[in-house]
């Protein structure tokens, strides 16, 4: 958030994870999910950022030397080839896995295994809980971007919309996105396309 010009009290990883857990609970009420697992996953999904940092898709781009130019990166959603996406993912995954291993190293074995299992599940999206939490994570970030649009009026948040739209395929969450559009765009918006299978 600092990169886009948010100067006043930018959200922390803790803020994000807590709101994600609340959103997972509220938005998932009508889903057949293991809520204990889903909420735990929401709470720990970014725990590794304590040491790894918050790695965004924009971090794979070359940052301009002039920090005043950084917000311009967010004018569009970054596009990568399939091989570059994989390379970026593996680099990020390795860094985060190392950080999470460090964080959990002093914990009782059972708790360490649970945290690592939840994180791996989230990363792979291998369960319905993980797939749901991953999509709600995108929505939480989108909401945060729109909330910050009040402070950074010159920053267009269309890129966040595009990035989120590419990740959301749950029908209920697609409808929720449409409600977000109505509230923040203040004009009718075309129905969200389901772009991911």
C-alpha positions in Angstrom: 0.0 0.0 0.0 2.9 2.3 0.6 4.0 1.8 -3.0 0.7 3.3 -4.3 1.0 6.4 -2.1 -0.9 5.4 1.0 0.7 7.6 3.7 -1.8 7.6 6.5 -1.8 4.3 8.5 -1.5 1.7 5.8 -3.1 -1.7 6.6 -0.7 -4.3 8.2 -0.6 -8.0 7.4 -2.4 -8.5 10.7 -5.2 -6.1 9.7 -5.6 -7.9 6.4 -5.6 -11.4 7.9 -8.1 -10.5 10.6 -10.5 -8.9 8.1 -10.0 -11.9 5.8 -11.0 -14.2 8.7 -14.1 -12.1 9.4 -15.1 -12.0 5.7 -14.5 -15.8 5.4 -16.8 -16.4 8.3 -19.6 -14.1 7.0 -19.4 -14.8 3.3 -19.0 -18.5 3.8 -22.0 -19.0 6.1 -24.1 -20.6 3.3 -21.2 -22.8 2.1 -20.5 -26.3 3.2 -17.1 -25.6 4.6 -15.1 -26.7 7.6 -15.2 -23.3 9.2 -12.5 -24.0 11.8 -10.1 -24.9 9.0 -11.1 -22.0 6.8 -10.8 -19.3 9.5 -7.5 -20.8 10.7 -6.3 -20.7 7.1 -7.3 -17.1 6.7 -5.5 -16.2 9.9 -2.2 -17.9 9.0 -2.1 -17.5 5.2 0.3 -14.5 5.3 2.1 -15.4 8.5 5.3 -16.0 6.4 5.3 -12.3 5.5 6.8 -11.6 8.9 10.2 -12.5 7.3 9.4 -12.8 3.6 7.7 -9.5 3.2 4.5 -8.9 1.3 5.4 -10.0 -2.2 2.9 -8.6 -4.8 2.6 -9.3 -8.6 4.2 -5.8 -9.0 7.3 -6.9 -7.1 8.3 -9.0 -10.1 8.6 -5.8 -12.2 11.5 -3.5 -12.0 10.7 -0.7 -9.6 11.7 2.8 -10.9 14.5 4.4 -8.9 12.4 7.5 -8.3 9.9 6.5 -5.6 7.5 9.1 -6.8 7.1 7.0 -10.0 6.1 3.8 -8.0 2.3 4.5 -7.9 2.2 4.5 -11.7 3.0 0.7 -11.7 -0.5 0.2 -10.4 -2.2 1.8 -13.4 -2.5 -1.6 -15.0 -2.5 -5.2 -13.8 0.9 -6.9 -14.6 0.9 -9.5 -17.3 3.4 -12.3 -17.5 3.9 -15.3 -19.8 3.0 -18.7 -18.4 6.7 -19.5 -17.8 7.3 -16.2 -16.1 4.3 -16.7 -13.9 5.6 -20.1 -12.8 9.1 -18.7 -12.2 7.6 -15.8 -10.1 5.4 -18.2 -8.1 8.3 -20.6 -7.4 10.5 -17.8 -6.2 7.8 -16.4 -4.0 6.8 -19.8 -2.7 10.4 -20.7 -1.7 11.0 -17.4 0.1 7.7 -17.8 2.0 8.2 -21.4 2.8 11.7 -20.6 4.3 10.1 -17.8 6.4 7.3 -20.0 7.6 9.7 -22.7 8.6 11.7 -20.2 10.6 8.5 -18.9 12.3 7.2 -22.3 13.3 10.6 -23.8 14.3 10.1 -23.3 18.0 6.5 -24.5 18.1 5.3 -27.9 19.4 5.5 -30.4 16.5 1.7 -30.9 16.3 1.0 -27.1 16.0 3.9 -26.7 13.5 2.5 -29.4 11.3 -1.0 -27.9 11.4 0.2 -24.5 10.4 2.4 -25.8 7.6 -0.5 -28.0 6.4 -2.9 -25.1 6.4 -0.4 -22.9 4.5 0.4 -25.6 1.9 -3.3 -26.2 1.4 -3.9 -22.5 0.9 -1.0 -22.2 -1.5 -2.2 -25.1 -3.7 -5.9 -24.4 -3.4 -6.4 -28.1 -2.9 -9.5 -28.1 -0.8 -12.8 -26.2 -1.1 -11.8 -24.2 2.0 -8.5 -23.1 0.5 -10.2 -22.2 -2.8 -12.8 -20.2 -1.0 -10.3 -18.4 1.3 -8.1 -17.6 -1.7 -11.0 -15.9 -3.5 -12.1 -14.0 -0.4 -8.5 -12.9 0.0 -8.7 -11.2 -3.4 -12.0 -9.5 -2.4 -10.5 -8.2 0.8 -7.6 -6.7 -1.0 -10.0 -5.2 -3.6 -12.1 -3.6 -0.8 -8.9 -2.2 0.8 -7.9 -0.7 -2.5 -11.2 1.0 -2.9 -11.1 2.3 0.6 -7.6 3.8 -0.1 -9.0 5.4 -3.2 -10.3 8.2 -0.9 -6.7 9.0 0.1 -5.0 8.4 -3.3 -7.6 10.0 -5.5 -5.3 10.1 -8.5 -4.7 6.3 -8.4 -7.0 4.3 -10.6 -8.0 1.0 -9.0 -9.2 -0.6 -12.2 -6.0 -2.8 -12.1 -7.1 -4.3 -8.7 -10.5 -5.0 -10.2 -9.0 -6.8 -13.2 -6.7 -8.9 -11.0 -9.5 -9.9 -8.7 -11.9 -10.6 -11.5 -9.4 -13.1 -13.0 -9.4 -15.1 -9.7 -13.1 -15.2 -8.6 -15.3 -18.0 -9.9 -17.5 -18.7 -6.9 -21.0 -17.6 -8.0 -21.8 -16.0 -4.6 -18.5 -14.1 -4.6 -19.1 -13.0 -8.1 -22.4 -11.4 -7.0 -20.6 -9.9 -4.0 -18.1 -8.3 -6.4 -21.0 -6.8 -8.4 -22.2 -5.2 -5.1 -18.7 -3.8 -4.5 -18.9 -2.3 -8.0 -22.2 -0.7 -7.3 -21.0 0.8 -4.0 -17.6 2.1 -5.2 -18.0 2.8 -8.9 -21.2 4.7 -8.3 -22.4 3.7 -11.7 -23.8 0.5 -13.3 -21.1 -1.9 -14.3 -21.3 -4.8 -16.7 -21.8 -8.2 -15.1 -18.5 -9.7 -13.9 -17.2 -12.3 -16.2 -16.1 -15.7 -14.9 -12.6 -15.9 -16.3 -11.0 -18.6 -14.3 -11.8 -22.3 -14.5 
